[in-house]
C-alpha cells in the first residue's frame, strides 16, 4: 500500500466538512479524500505539470483510503467581523472550527493516509514531488508538511476506515470521489451545453471543479463525488483539554475556578442566589455525564456536618471589582475532590441560565488543589489562602437561635462561629470580633430561593476570626455556607 504522512506544523487542522455549514463550528476530521487529492492537484499546477502527467496517479488514488490518527481535540474560536457592505458595519459572528492534534506546534504527531494501490517508480517519484510542494491542507492557516510513505499491509492497525453498515460506533461522513464507471455513466447521460463549459466528464475535470463555478451554475453537489461513511476504532476526539495548575499532583483536584463573562457582572450581594444557580447547573451537567447528579455536587445523602461536598463560592479577584462589590469568578470547592466524571461535568459547565440575574458565560480557567490558587496577592484568591486572620466577605447567618439556659447564654453568635470553624477546619478560632457595618451586611440576600437548611434568626453578622496557627481556606460557615454565605477571606497579619 502507498500512503502519505501528514503533519500540521502549527498543531492544528482548520477545515469544515462538505455537509456542514461553516458557522456550525464543527471541524472535518480526518481530512477527507477529496480535500487531500485536491491539494495534490493544486501542487501539480504549482509545479507546472500537465494533466496527462498527473491524472494516472490520481486514478490510482481514487479508491477510498484508510487513516491512522493521532490523539486530537476539536475546538473553535469566535470572531465578530464587520460587514463592509452594511452601512452601519454590523458585526457578524464567525466561527473558526479546528482540530488540535497531539504534540501541538512543538512536536505535531502525523496522520497516515493509505490507499490500496501499487505505484510504479515514476508514479512514486511524482507523488513525492507533489507532496513536497503542498504547504497547507484545509484553510490557509493549516500549514502542513506531507511526505510519501510505504504502508505495510491492509490489516492495520487503522483508526478510521469506510464502513456503511457498522452500528454502535463513532462515525463521520467524508467527501470522496465516485468510481470511474459511475462518473462515466453519469456524464454519458448529460447533454452537451450549448453555452458555457461542458459538465465534468473526466477525473481531472472533477478535481479542478472550483467553488465559483459551483455557485454560478447552481450545482447541489460537486459532480463526480459522494459522501462516504467512515467509522472510528475509538472516539475521534479526546475530552476537551482542562487547564491544570502547574503544581499538579496525582491526587484528585479539589477546586474548579471559573471566570465570568457577562455584559453586567453580578453583585456580591446576590452570592447565595448565584450559588444556587451554579449548583443547579453543575448537577444538571453531572446528570448528563453520569446518569444522575453525583453526591459531590448535590450533597444528598451526606451528613450536614461533613462539609465534604461542593461549595459554590463567589469571588471578586480583580481589586477594582472587589472595591465596588462585583463578582468576576466562581469557585466550586469540594474537600472530597473530583473524579474523572466530575471533571467532565465541570468542563461542560459553560453558562448559568434562569432567574436570579443576567445569563452568565463561564470559562473553566483552573482545576487543582486549594493551595494551587490560594494567596493574598492577585491573581491568587484570598478565599483559598492560608492565614491566621480571616474576615467576613459575605454575612454569617446563624443556624440556631441564641438563648439562655439556666441563666447562661448558649448558641451565641461567637459559639456558632467557633463550632462551625471546628467542624470545617478542625480548629476553632482563639479570638472572634465583630467587623463591618450591620446595616451593610443586611443588604445581602440571605435566603435561598429553593431548598431548606437550618436557619436561626434573620440576622446578618460580620466577624474577624483569629486562629492560633494558620489555616487553609475555604472557610464558609452558617446557613447557606455551601452557596456563598458566611464566607471569609484571609488577610495579612498585622506586624
VOPAGU-2260 file (C-alpha; in pm, 1 decimal, decimal comma):
REM VOPAGU-2260
SITE   aa  ch    i         X         Y         Z
SITE  UNK   A    0       0,0       0,0       0,0
SITE  UNK   A    1     106,5     353,1     -68,7
SITE  UNK   A    2      39,8     632,2     174,4
SITE  UNK   A    3     124,2     982,8     277,5
SITE  UNK   A    4     231,7    1107,8     618,2
SITE  UNK   A    5      77,9    1442,8     702,6
SITE  UNK   A    6     189,9    1676,1     983,1
SITE  UNK   A    7      17,2    2003,5    1071,1
SITE  UNK   A    8     307,1    2228,9    1163,2
SITE  UNK   A    9     101,5    2456,4    1389,4
SITE  UNK   A   10     -57,8    2155,3    1557,7
SITE  UNK   A   11    -399,4    2245,2    1413,0
SITE  UNK   A   12    -615,7    2146,3    1117,4
SITE  UNK   A   13    -866,8    2410,7    1007,0
SITE  UNK   A   14   -1135,0    2272,0     777,2
SITE  UNK   A   15   -1512,3    2232,2     758,3
SITE  UNK   A   16   -1677,4    1919,8     620,2
SITE  UNK   A   17   -1867,1    1945,8     293,2
SITE  UNK   A   18   -2200,3    1868,1     460,9
SITE  UNK   A   19   -2151,7    2118,4     746,5
SITE  UNK   A   20   -2221,6    2490,2     741,5
SITE  UNK   A   21   -1915,6    2696,6     827,6
SITE  UNK   A   22   -2080,2    2864,7    1127,5
SITE  UNK   A   23   -2186,2    2537,9    1286,5
SITE  UNK   A   24   -1836,3    2526,9    1432,8
SITE  UNK   A   25   -1789,6    2154,8    1352,5
SITE  UNK   A   26   -1449,4    2069,5    1202,1
SITE  UNK   A   27   -1389,1    1793,8     949,2
SITE  UNK   A   28   -1189,7    1500,9    1085,7
SITE  UNK   A   29    -999,1    1333,7     939,3
SITE  UNK   A   30    -921,8    1537,8     624,0
SITE  UNK   A   31   -1146,9    1398,4     350,4
SITE  UNK   A   32   -1009,5    1206,9      48,9
SITE  UNK   A   33   -1147,8    1483,6    -175,1
SITE  UNK   A   34    -954,9    1750,0      17,3
SITE  UNK   A   35    -627,4    1554,6       3,5
SITE  UNK   A   36    -643,3    1487,3    -371,6
SITE  UNK   A   37    -734,8    1849,2    -442,7
SITE  UNK   A   38    -423,7    1960,2    -252,3
SITE  UNK   A   39    -212,1    1731,8    -471,2
SITE  UNK   A   40    -375,1    1871,2    -786,1
SITE  UNK   A   41    -301,5    2224,9    -666,3
SITE  UNK   A   42      60,6    2120,1    -619,9
SITE  UNK   A   43      63,8    1989,9    -977,4
SITE  UNK   A   44     -39,4    2333,5   -1104,0
SITE  UNK   A   45     233,6    2494,2    -890,9
SITE  UNK   A   46     485,7    2253,1   -1045,9
SITE  UNK   A   47     352,5    2337,9   -1396,2
SITE  UNK   A   48     271,4    1972,7   -1469,0
SITE  UNK   A   49      23,1    1874,2   -1737,3
SITE  UNK   A   50    -296,1    1679,6   -1658,1
SITE  UNK   A   51    -169,3    1392,7   -1873,3
SITE  UNK   A   52     128,4    1353,8   -1638,4
SITE  UNK   A   53     -71,7    1361,1   -1314,9
SITE  UNK   A   54    -411,6    1207,3   -1391,7
SITE  UNK   A   55    -288,2     841,6   -1398,3
SITE  UNK   A   56    -159,1     886,9   -1042,9
SITE  UNK   A   57    -488,8    1043,7    -932,3
SITE  UNK   A   58    -677,2     747,7   -1084,6
SITE  UNK   A   59    -482,7     508,8    -860,3
SITE  UNK   A   60    -558,2     724,5    -554,2
SITE  UNK   A   61    -927,7     738,2    -640,1
SITE  UNK   A   62   -1009,8     445,4    -413,2
SITE  UNK   A   63   -1115,0     507,6     -53,4
SITE  UNK   A   64    -819,3     541,3     185,1
SITE  UNK   A   65    -776,3     437,2     549,3
SITE  UNK   A   66    -635,8     651,3     828,3
SITE  UNK   A   67    -405,9     624,8    1126,5
SITE  UNK   A   68    -482,4     922,9    1350,4
SITE  UNK   A   69    -305,8    1095,1    1638,8
SITE  UNK   A   70    -491,8    1192,7    1954,2
SITE  UNK   A   71    -692,2    1507,3    1886,5
SITE  UNK   A   72    -930,6    1761,2    2038,8
SITE  UNK   A   73   -1198,0    1953,2    1848,7
SITE  UNK   A   74   -1242,6    2322,8    1925,0
SITE  UNK   A   75   -1335,6    2656,1    1773,2
SITE  UNK   A   76   -1285,0    3029,1    1812,4
SITE  UNK   A   77   -1545,5    3301,4    1757,1
SITE  UNK   A   78   -1483,5    3631,0    1585,2
SITE  UNK   A   79   -1711,7    3927,9    1527,8
SITE  UNK   A   80   -1636,1    4055,5    1179,3
SITE  UNK   A   81   -1772,2    4388,4    1044,5
SITE  UNK   A   82   -1983,6    4362,9     730,1
SITE  UNK   A   83   -1827,8    4613,5     488,6
SITE  UNK   A   84   -2138,1    4600,7     265,9
SITE  UNK   A   85   -2356,3    4720,2     552,6
SITE  UNK   A   86   -2372,7    5095,8     604,9
SITE  UNK   A   87   -2365,8    5059,7     982,1
SITE  UNK   A   88   -2088,1    4797,6     962,3
SITE  UNK   A   89   -2294,6    4545,9    1153,4
SITE  UNK   A   90   -2075,7    4275,4    1305,4
SITE  UNK   A   91   -2133,5    3910,7    1220,1
SITE  UNK   A   92   -2030,1    3623,2    1441,8
SITE  UNK   A   93   -1791,3    3391,6    1255,4
SITE  UNK   A   94   -1680,5    3050,8    1381,0
SITE  UNK   A   95   -1336,2    2910,7    1307,6
SITE  UNK   A   96   -1354,3    2538,4    1378,6
SITE  UNK   A   97   -1032,4    2341,6    1405,6
SITE  UNK   A   98    -880,2    2018,2    1534,5
SITE  UNK   A   99    -579,7    2037,3    1767,8
SITE  UNK   A  100    -355,7    1733,9    1723,6
SITE  UNK   A  101    -130,3    1561,3    1973,6
SITE  UNK   A  102     207,5    1725,6    2019,6
SITE  UNK   A  103      90,0    2073,9    1922,1
SITE  UNK   A  104     322,5    2301,6    1730,3
SITE  UNK   A  105     628,3    2173,4    1916,0
SITE  UNK   A  106     601,3    1810,8    1804,3
SITE  UNK   A  107     290,1    1753,5    1588,0
SITE  UNK   A  108     211,0    1385,7    1552,1
SITE  UNK   A  109     144,4    1260,0    1197,0
SITE  UNK   A  110    -169,3    1142,2    1021,9
SITE  UNK   A  111    -110,0     846,2     790,8
SITE  UNK   A  112    -344,2     813,7     491,5
SITE  UNK   A  113    -308,1     490,2     293,1
SITE  UNK   A  114    -455,8     366,4     -34,9
SITE  UNK   A  115    -469,3       6,8    -155,9
SITE  UNK   A  116    -274,6      89,1    -471,5
SITE  UNK   A  117      61,4      -5,8    -616,4
SITE  UNK   A  118     257,8     269,5    -787,3
SITE  UNK   A  119     530,4     246,1   -1044,6
SITE  UNK   A  120     866,7     403,2    -966,9
SITE  UNK   A  121     777,9     707,7   -1179,3
SITE  UNK   A  122     438,7     748,2   -1008,3
SITE  UNK   A  123     601,1     717,8    -666,2
SITE  UNK   A  124     854,9     984,8    -762,9
SITE  UNK   A  125     572,7    1210,2    -887,7
SITE  UNK   A  126     378,3    1163,9    -562,6
SITE  UNK   A  127     685,5    1260,0    -359,7
SITE  UNK   A  128     730,4    1569,9    -575,1
SITE  UNK   A  129     368,3    1676,4    -529,3
SITE  UNK   A  130     380,5    1614,2    -153,8
SITE  UNK   A  131     686,6    1833,8    -114,5
SITE  UNK   A  132     503,2    2116,6    -290,9
SITE  UNK   A  133     196,1    2115,3     -60,0
SITE  UNK   A  134     229,8    2386,4     205,0
SITE  UNK   A  135    -114,1    2368,6     368,0
SITE  UNK   A  136    -421,2    2146,2     377,2
SITE  UNK   A  137    -763,3    2291,4     452,3
SITE  UNK   A  138    -775,4    2663,2     519,4
SITE  UNK   A  139    -453,8    2852,8     459,0
SITE  UNK   A  140    -358,1    2862,4     828,5
SITE  UNK   A  141    -339,0    2478,8     835,0
SITE  UNK   A  142      31,9    2471,7     748,9
SITE  UNK   A  143     125,3    2119,8     652,6
SITE  UNK   A  144     423,3    1902,9     569,1
SITE  UNK   A  145     348,4    1594,1     359,7
SITE  UNK   A  146     570,3    1305,1     256,0
SITE  UNK   A  147     506,5     980,5      69,0
SITE  UNK   A  148     547,6     659,2     272,3
SITE  UNK   A  149     510,8     286,6     222,3
SITE  UNK   A  150     244,4     123,1     437,9
SITE  UNK   A  151     281,6    -243,0     530,7
SITE  UNK   A  152     -37,8    -439,7     474,1
SITE  UNK   A  153    -406,6    -358,0     480,4
SITE  UNK   A  154    -464,3    -519,3     819,3
SITE  UNK   A  155    -382,3    -208,8    1014,7
SITE  UNK   A  156    -396,2    -104,1    1286,2
SITE  UNK   A  157    -633,2     158,3    1146,0
SITE  UNK   A  158    -817,1     427,8    1338,2
SITE  UNK   A  159   -1066,3     524,8    1065,2
SITE  UNK   A  160   -1194,8     340,2     759,5
SITE  UNK   A  161   -1500,6     333,7     526,4
SITE  UNK   A  162   -1792,8     122,9     650,1
SITE  UNK   A  163   -2160,6     177,0     565,1
SITE  UNK   A  164   -2302,3     -94,3     792,6
SITE  UNK   A  165   -2127,7     -95,1    1131,5
SITE  UNK   A  166   -2360,2      13,0    1412,8
SITE  UNK   A  167   -2293,0     138,0    1764,1
SITE  UNK   A  168   -1961,9     302,3    1671,0
SITE  UNK   A  169   -1843,6     660,1    1625,7
SITE  UNK   A  170   -1874,1     762,6    1262,7
SITE  UNK   A  171   -1848,4    1059,8    1029,1
SITE  UNK   A  172   -1908,0    1133,0     660,1
SITE  UNK   A  173   -1628,3    1243,0     426,5
SITE  UNK   A  174   -1638,6    1364,1      67,8
SITE  UNK   A  175   -1473,5    1122,8    -176,5
SITE  UNK   A  176   -1461,4    1052,5    -549,8
SITE  UNK   A  177   -1713,3     823,3    -716,6
SITE  UNK   A  178   -1589,8     522,9    -912,0
SITE  UNK   A  179   -1473,1     582,8   -1269,4
SITE  UNK   A  180   -1758,4     372,3   -1410,8
SITE  UNK   A  181   -2019,9     567,6   -1218,0
SITE  UNK   A  182   -1880,4     900,9   -1337,2
SITE  UNK   A  183   -1876,8     774,1   -1696,0
SITE  UNK   A  184   -2241,8     661,6   -1676,7
SITE  UNK   A  185   -2348,1     994,0   -1527,7
SITE  UNK   A  186   -2153,8    1200,3   -1782,5
SITE  UNK   A  187   -2296,9     996,7   -2072,1
SITE  UNK   A  188   -2649,5    1097,9   -1973,5
SITE  UNK   A  189   -2564,3    1468,0   -1953,6
SITE  UNK   A  190   -2629,8    1676,0   -2265,1
SITE  UNK   A  191   -2353,0    1894,2   -2400,1
SITE  UNK   A  192   -2449,8    2251,1   -2309,1
SITE  UNK   A  193   -2497,0    2495,4   -2595,7
SITE  UNK   A  194   -2338,1    2772,5   -2393,8
SITE  UNK   A  195   -2079,5    2770,9   -2118,6
SITE  UNK   A  196   -1849,8    2492,5   -2010,5
SITE  UNK   A  197   -1921,9    2125,3   -2051,4
SITE  UNK   A  198   -2016,0    1921,3   -1746,1
SITE  UNK   A  199   -1722,5    1742,1   -1576,7
SITE  UNK   A  200   -1660,0    1417,4   -1761,2
SITE  UNK   A  201   -1309,8    1316,3   -1650,7
SITE  UNK   A  202   -1136,5    1277,3   -1317,0
SITE  UNK   A  203    -930,4    1588,3   -1384,3
SITE  UNK   A  204   -1249,0    1786,4   -1451,4
SITE  UNK   A  205   -1387,0    1675,2   -1116,1
SITE  UNK   A  206   -1071,5    1753,7    -918,0
SITE  UNK   A  207   -1044,1    2103,1   -1069,5
SITE  UNK   A  208   -1410,4    2191,1   -1024,9
SITE  UNK   A  209   -1394,7    2520,6    -834,2
SITE  UNK   A  210   -1626,2    2694,0    -592,2
SITE  UNK   A  211   -1703,8    2986,2    -824,2
SITE  UNK   A  212   -1836,1    2750,2   -1089,5
SITE  UNK   A  213   -2029,6    2557,0    -825,3
SITE  UNK   A  214   -2214,8    2874,6    -724,2
SITE  UNK   A  215   -2261,7    3025,9   -1070,3
SITE  UNK   A  216   -2405,0    2709,5   -1227,5
SITE  UNK   A  217   -2620,8    2621,0    -926,1
SITE  UNK   A  218   -2492,9    2270,1    -851,5
SITE  UNK   A  219   -2629,3    2094,9    -542,8
SITE  UNK   A  220   -2313,7    1885,5    -503,2
SITE  UNK   A  221   -1977,4    1852,5    -671,6
SITE  UNK   A  222   -2016,4    1627,4    -978,3
SITE  UNK   A  223   -1824,7    1302,4    -952,8
SITE  UNK   A  224   -1821,1    1297,7    -572,1
SITE  UNK   A  225   -2028,9    1143,1    -293,9
SITE  UNK   A  226   -2035,7    1132,8      84,0
SITE  UNK   A  227   -1888,9     818,0     237,7
SITE  UNK   A  228   -1949,4     693,8     590,7
SITE  UNK   A  229   -1625,9     642,3     783,7
SITE  UNK   A  230   -1615,0     472,6    1124,1
SITE  UNK   A  231   -1363,4     512,2    1405,3
SITE  UNK   A  232   -1193,1     243,2    1609,0
SITE  UNK   A  233   -1243,6     467,1    1915,0
SITE  UNK   A  234   -1389,7     806,5    1983,4
SITE  UNK   A  235   -1220,7    1052,0    1743,4
SITE  UNK   A  236   -1168,0    1328,9    1997,4
SITE  UNK   A  237   -1035,9    1329,2    2348,5
SITE  UNK   A  238   -1223,6    1512,3    2618,3
SITE  UNK   A  239   -1163,0    1882,8    2595,2
SITE  UNK   A  240    -835,9    1984,0    2747,9
SITE  UNK   A  241    -855,3    2108,9    3105,9
SITE  UNK   A  242    -628,1    2384,3    3236,5
SITE  UNK   A  243    -446,9    2219,5    3527,5
SITE  UNK   A  244    -233,1    2407,1    3775,1
SITE  UNK   A  245     140,9    2359,4    3721,2
SITE  UNK   A  246     158,3    2236,7    4078,3
SITE  UNK   A  247     -47,9    1939,8    3973,1
SITE  UNK   A  248     -23,3    1625,3    4183,0
SITE  UNK   A  249    -150,6    1272,1    4140,8
SITE  UNK   A  250    -428,8    1335,2    4394,3
SITE  UNK   A  251    -775,1    1441,8    4289,8
SITE  UNK   A  252    -835,1    1814,3    4232,6
SITE  UNK   A  253   -1044,5    1984,6    4497,3
SITE  UNK   A  254   -1132,1    2316,5    4333,3
SITE  UNK   A  255   -1251,6    2436,6    3993,2
SITE  UNK   A  256   -1209,5    2805,0    3915,5
SITE  UNK   A  257   -1439,0    2975,0    3662,6
SITE  UNK   A  258   -1407,8    3322,1    3512,7
SITE  UNK   A  259   -1733,8    3505,4    3448,7
SITE  UNK   A  260   -1804,7    3676,6    3118,6
SITE  UNK   A  261   -2113,6    3895,4    3112,5
SITE  UNK   A  262   -2229,4    4234,9    2991,1
SITE  UNK   A  263   -2313,4    4310,8    3353,0
SITE  UNK   A  264   -2117,1    4138,0    3628,8
SITE  UNK   A  265   -2327,0    4006,8    3919,4
SITE  UNK   A  266   -2311,9    4170,3    4261,0
SITE  UNK   A  267   -2167,8    4008,8    4569,5
SITE  UNK   A  268   -2494,1    4090,6    4749,6
SITE  UNK   A  269   -2657,4    3812,7    4541,9
SITE  UNK   A  270   -2395,5    3547,8    4620,4
SITE  UNK   A  271   -2639,5    3297,5    4775,4
SITE  UNK   A  272   -2871,6    3312,4    4471,5
SITE  UNK   A  273   -2578,6    3271,9    4233,5
SITE  UNK   A  274   -2450,4    2979,7    4438,4
SITE  UNK   A  275   -2787,3    2808,5    4398,5
SITE  UNK   A  276   -2788,0    2866,8    4023,9
SITE  UNK   A  277   -2433,5    2731,7    3997,0
SITE  UNK   A  278   -2525,4    2418,6    4193,4
SITE  UNK   A  279   -2830,1    2352,4    3972,6
SITE  UNK   A  280   -2615,9    2384,5    3658,9
SITE  UNK   A  281   -2341,8    2159,3    3796,8
SITE  UNK   A  282   -2597,7    1893,8    3897,0
SITE  UNK   A  283   -2757,1    1912,5    3550,7
SITE  UNK   A  284   -2424,5    1855,2    3374,6
SITE  UNK   A  285   -2335,8    1578,1    3618,5
SITE  UNK   A  286   -2664,5    1405,5    3538,1
SITE  UNK   A  287   -2588,4    1424,0    3164,8
SITE  UNK   A  288   -2245,5    1267,0    3219,8
SITE  UNK   A  289   -2324,6    1007,5    3487,4
SITE  UNK   A  290   -2699,2     949,1    3455,1
SITE  UNK   A  291   -2767,7    1107,0    3794,8
SITE  UNK   A  292   -2630,9    1401,4    3988,7
SITE  UNK   A  293   -2321,1    1300,0    4182,9
SITE  UNK   A  294   -2315,5    1340,7    4560,8
SITE  UNK   A  295   -2015,1    1571,9    4539,0
SITE  UNK   A  296   -2233,5    1827,9    4358,0
SITE  UNK   A  297   -2568,2    1769,4    4527,6
SITE  UNK   A  298   -2467,4    1682,6    4885,4
SITE  UNK   A  299   -2765,0    1448,0    4906,1
SITE  UNK   A  300   -2701,1    1159,5    5141,5
SITE  UNK   A  301   -2413,6    1334,6    5316,3
SITE  UNK   A  302   -2426,7    1449,8    5677,1
SITE  UNK   A  303   -2472,5    1825,0    5705,4
SITE  UNK   A  304   -2165,6    1849,8    5929,2
SITE  UNK   A  305   -1927,0    1663,6    5696,9
SITE  UNK   A  306   -1873,3    1955,5    5455,8
SITE  UNK   A  307   -1710,4    1721,9    5201,7
SITE  UNK   A  308   -1939,3    1805,5    4909,4
SITE  UNK   A  309   -1910,0    2109,4    4685,4
SITE  UNK   A  310   -1922,2    2468,7    4799,5
SITE  UNK   A  311   -2032,2    2720,0    4535,7
SITE  UNK   A  312   -1844,8    3037,1    4619,9
SITE  UNK   A  313   -1842,3    3384,8    4463,3
SITE  UNK   A  314   -1511,7    3565,7    4433,9
SITE  UNK   A  315   -1400,8    3920,0    4344,1
SITE  UNK   A  316   -1041,6    3866,4    4233,0
SITE  UNK   A  317    -995,2    4194,2    4048,2
SITE  UNK   A  318    -929,5    4461,6    4315,2
SITE  UNK   A  319   -1140,1    4710,6    4116,2
SITE  UNK   A  320   -1438,3    4472,2    4119,2
SITE  UNK   A  321   -1386,3    4394,0    4486,0
SITE  UNK   A  322   -1393,2    4766,2    4564,3
SITE  UNK   A  323   -1742,0    4810,8    4418,4
SITE  UNK   A  324   -1877,6    4467,5    4510,4
SITE  UNK   A  325   -1887,3    4284,6    4177,4
SITE  UNK   A  326   -1813,9    3913,0    4129,2
SITE  UNK   A  327   -1575,2    3809,8    3849,5
SITE  UNK   A  328   -1504,5    3443,5    3938,1
SITE  UNK   A  329   -1677,9    3140,5    4081,5
SITE  UNK   A  330   -1509,2    2864,7    4280,2
SITE  UNK   A  331   -1653,6    2515,6    4311,8
SITE  UNK   A  332   -1459,3    2365,3    4601,5
SITE  UNK   A  333   -1500,8    2014,6    4742,4
SITE  UNK   A  334   -1276,2    1872,4    5013,0
SITE  UNK   A  335   -1357,8    1519,6    4893,2
SITE  UNK   A  336   -1213,4    1604,0    4549,8
SITE  UNK   A  337   -1339,7    1549,8    4194,1
SITE  UNK   A  338   -1300,1    1227,7    3996,2
SITE  UNK   A  339   -1295,7    1193,9    3615,3
SITE  UNK   A  340   -1674,3    1203,1    3571,5
SITE  UNK   A  341   -1695,8    1506,5    3799,7
SITE  UNK   A  342   -1426,9    1681,1    3594,8
SITE  UNK   A  343   -1615,7    1611,3    3271,6
SITE  UNK   A  344   -1928,9    1764,5    3426,8
SITE  UNK   A  345   -1727,6    2071,2    3529,6
SITE  UNK   A  346   -1595,3    2104,5    3173,8
SITE  UNK   A  347   -1949,7    2110,6    3039,9
SITE  UNK   A  348   -2048,4    2389,4    3279,6
SITE  UNK   A  349   -2037,7    2689,0    3048,4
SITE  UNK   A  350   -2338,6    2903,5    3129,3
SITE  UNK   A  351   -2576,4    2996,8    3408,6
SITE  UNK   A  352   -2936,9    3037,2    3297,5
SITE  UNK   A  353   -3257,9    3116,6    3475,7
SITE  UNK   A  354   -3391,2    3362,0    3722,1
SITE  UNK   A  355   -3178,8    3547,3    3969,9
SITE  UNK   A  356   -2995,0    3783,2    3735,8
SITE  UNK   A  357   -2831,8    3801,8    3391,4
SITE  UNK   A  358   -2725,6    3493,8    3197,8
SITE  UNK   A  359   -2356,5    3438,1    3272,0
SITE  UNK   A  360   -2098,0    3273,2    3046,3
SITE  UNK   A  361   -1844,7    3067,1    3241,6
SITE  UNK   A  362   -1489,9    2976,4    3142,0
SITE  UNK   A  363   -1307,9    2699,5    3327,7
SITE  UNK   A  364    -968,7    2861,5    3387,0
SITE  UNK   A  365    -820,2    2633,4    3650,9
SITE  UNK   A  366    -850,7    2296,5    3816,9
SITE  UNK   A  367    -628,2    2190,9    4106,5
SITE  UNK   A  368    -578,6    2190,4    4481,7
SITE  UNK   A  369    -669,0    2468,2    4723,8
SITE  UNK   A  370    -301,9    2561,7    4764,3
SITE  UNK   A  371    -260,2    2595,7    4387,0
SITE  UNK   A  372    -485,5    2900,8    4369,4
SITE  UNK   A  373    -478,8    3040,6    4722,3
SITE  UNK   A  374    -280,0    3352,5    4808,3
SITE  UNK   A  375    -307,5    3706,0    4936,4
SITE  UNK   A  376    -187,0    3873,0    4616,4
SITE  UNK   A  377    -384,4    3877,5    4287,5
SITE  UNK   A  378    -430,6    3673,9    4067,7
SITE  UNK   A  379    -442,2    3421,3    4353,2
SITE  UNK   A  380    -755,0    3426,9    4564,6
SITE  UNK   A  381    -764,0    3505,1    4934,9
SITE  UNK   A  382   -1060,8    3267,2    4972,4
SITE  UNK   A  383    -817,8    2972,7    4940,0
SITE  UNK   A  384    -517,1    3127,0    5110,7
SITE  UNK   A  385    -351,6    3019,3    5435,1
SITE  UNK   A  386    -357,8    3264,6    5724,5
SITE  UNK   A  387    -420,6    3312,1    6095,3
SITE  UNK   A  388    -660,3    3601,2    6034,7
SITE  UNK   A  389    -985,6    3579,6    5840,7
SITE  UNK   A  390   -1256,9    3838,6    5783,1
SITE  UNK   A  391   -1613,8    3813,1    5652,5
SITE  UNK   A  392   -1674,5    3863,9    5281,1
SITE  UNK   A  393   -2044,5    3775,6    5297,5
SITE  UNK   A  394   -2252,9    3785,4    5614,4
SITE  UNK   A  395   -2269,6    3499,5    5860,6
SITE  UNK   A  396   -2630,6    3386,0    5907,7
SITE  UNK   A  397   -2670,9    3174,9    6223,5
SITE  UNK   A  398   -2830,1    2831,3    6210,6
SITE  UNK   A  399   -2956,1    2838,4    6571,2
SITE  UNK   A  400   -3134,1    3092,0    6789,6
SITE  UNK   A  401   -2919,1    3234,9    7072,1
SITE  UNK   A  402   -3088,2    3179,8    7406,5
SITE  UNK   A  403   -3042,5    3149,2    7780,4
SITE  UNK   A  404   -3044,1    2812,5    7954,2
SITE  UNK   A  405   -3042,0    2822,9    8335,8
SITE  UNK   A  406   -2915,9    3178,6    8324,0
SITE  UNK   A  407   -2627,6    3100,2    8088,4
SITE  UNK   A  408   -2613,3    3220,6    7727,0
SITE  UNK   A  409   -2587,9    2936,0    7474,4
SITE  UNK   A  410   -2564,5    2927,7    7097,2
SITE  UNK   A  411   -2436,4    3282,0    7083,3
SITE  UNK   A  412   -2302,9    3410,8    6751,2
SITE  UNK   A  413   -1948,5    3353,7    6880,3
SITE  UNK   A  414   -2036,6    2998,3    6989,2
SITE  UNK   A  415   -2177,0    2916,7    6648,4
SITE  UNK   A  416   -1876,8    3064,6    6468,8
SITE  UNK   A  417   -1636,1    2859,7    6682,2
SITE  UNK   A  418   -1836,6    2543,0    6632,6
SITE  UNK   A  419   -1862,3    2597,2    6257,6
SITE  UNK   A  420   -1488,1    2657,5    6224,5
SITE  UNK   A  421   -1414,0    2347,8    6431,0
SITE  UNK   A  422   -1635,7    2131,8    6208,4
SITE  UNK   A  423   -1491,2    2274,2    5887,1
SITE  UNK   A  424   -1119,7    2318,9    5958,5
SITE  UNK   A  425   -1066,5    2104,2    6267,1
SITE  UNK   A  426    -964,6    2401,3    6482,3
SITE  UNK   A  427   -1158,0    2681,0    6647,8
SITE  UNK   A  428   -1050,5    3046,0    6646,2
SITE  UNK   A  429    -893,0    3178,6    6964,9
SITE  UNK   A  430   -1040,3    3524,1    6912,9
SITE  UNK   A  431   -1360,5    3649,8    6744,7
SITE  UNK   A  432   -1451,8    4014,9    6696,7
SITE  UNK   A  433   -1732,9    4184,4    6502,6
SITE  UNK   A  434   -1634,7    4356,9    6180,4
SITE  UNK   A  435   -1820,0    4568,6    5927,2
SITE  UNK   A  436   -2147,6    4756,4    5937,8
SITE  UNK   A  437   -2457,4    4559,7    6037,7
SITE  UNK   A  438   -2664,3    4776,0    5802,3
SITE  UNK   A  439   -2435,0    4690,6    5511,1
SITE  UNK   A  440   -2442,9    4318,3    5594,3
SITE  UNK   A  441   -2823,5    4333,6    5599,2
SITE  UNK   A  442   -2826,7    4442,9    5232,1
SITE  UNK   A  443   -2710,1    4093,9    5125,8
SITE  UNK   A  444   -2957,4    3832,1    5008,5
SITE  UNK   A  445   -2974,3    3589,5    5299,8
SITE  UNK   A  446   -3244,5    3345,2    5193,4
SITE  UNK   A  447   -3218,7    3067,8    4933,9
SITE  UNK   A  448   -3480,9    3067,1    4660,6
SITE  UNK   A  449   -3514,7    2688,4    4679,5
SITE  UNK   A  450   -3432,6    2420,4    4932,5
SITE  UNK   A  451   -3424,7    2417,8    5307,3
SITE  UNK   A  452   -3140,7    2438,2    5554,7
SITE  UNK   A  453   -3138,5    2509,4    5925,7
SITE  UNK   A  454   -3174,0    2880,5    5984,1
SITE  UNK   A  455   -3183,4    3083,4    6305,3
SITE  UNK   A  456   -3280,8    3448,6    6344,1
SITE  UNK   A  457   -3294,4    3667,9    6035,6
SITE  UNK   A  458   -2968,9    3838,1    6119,1
SITE  UNK   A  459   -2651,0    3922,7    5932,9
SITE  UNK   A  460   -2316,0    3935,7    6106,7
SITE  UNK   A  461   -1960,4    4006,2    6004,7
SITE  UNK   A  462   -1668,4    3869,5    6204,2
SITE  UNK   A  463   -1292,3    3869,0    6228,2
SITE  UNK   A  464   -1150,2    3527,1    6316,1
SITE  UNK   A  465    -802,4    3482,7    6460,2
SITE  UNK   A  466    -658,1    3132,3    6487,5
SITE  UNK   A  467    -362,3    3015,4    6690,9
SITE  UNK   A  468    -191,1    2889,4    6376,1
SITE  UNK   A  469    -252,1    2948,2    6001,3
SITE  UNK   A  470    -542,9    2755,2    5847,7
SITE  UNK   A  471    -623,0    2695,5    5482,5
SITE  UNK   A  472    -945,6    2815,3    5320,5
SITE  UNK   A  473   -1211,7    2797,3    5203,9
SITE  UNK   A  474   -1395,0    2896,0    5520,7
SITE  UNK   A  475   -1771,8    2930,5    5481,4
SITE  UNK   A  476   -1995,8    2856,2    5778,5
SITE  UNK   A  477   -2353,7    2902,0    5891,5
SITE  UNK   A  478   -2676,2    2898,3    5691,7
SITE  UNK   A  479   -2616,8    2890,8    5314,1
SITE  UNK   A  480   -2244,3    2826,6    5360,8
SITE  UNK   A  481   -2230,1    2592,2    5059,7
SITE  UNK   A  482   -2388,7    2864,8    4846,5
SITE  UNK   A  483   -2165,7    3156,7    4940,7
SITE  UNK   A  484   -2298,5    3292,9    5267,7
SITE  UNK   A  485   -2078,7    3305,5    5578,0
SITE  UNK   A  486   -1772,0    3330,1    5352,9
SITE  UNK   A  487   -1438,9    3451,2    5490,5
SITE  UNK   A  488   -1122,9    3576,2    5319,6
SITE  UNK   A  489    -767,3    3561,4    5451,9
SITE  UNK   A  490    -599,7    3891,6    5540,3
SITE  UNK   A  491    -239,7    3989,8    5605,2
SITE  UNK   A  492    -126,3    3954,8    5963,1
SITE  UNK   A  493     -56,9    4281,2    6134,9
SITE  UNK   A  494     310,5    4320,7    6221,3
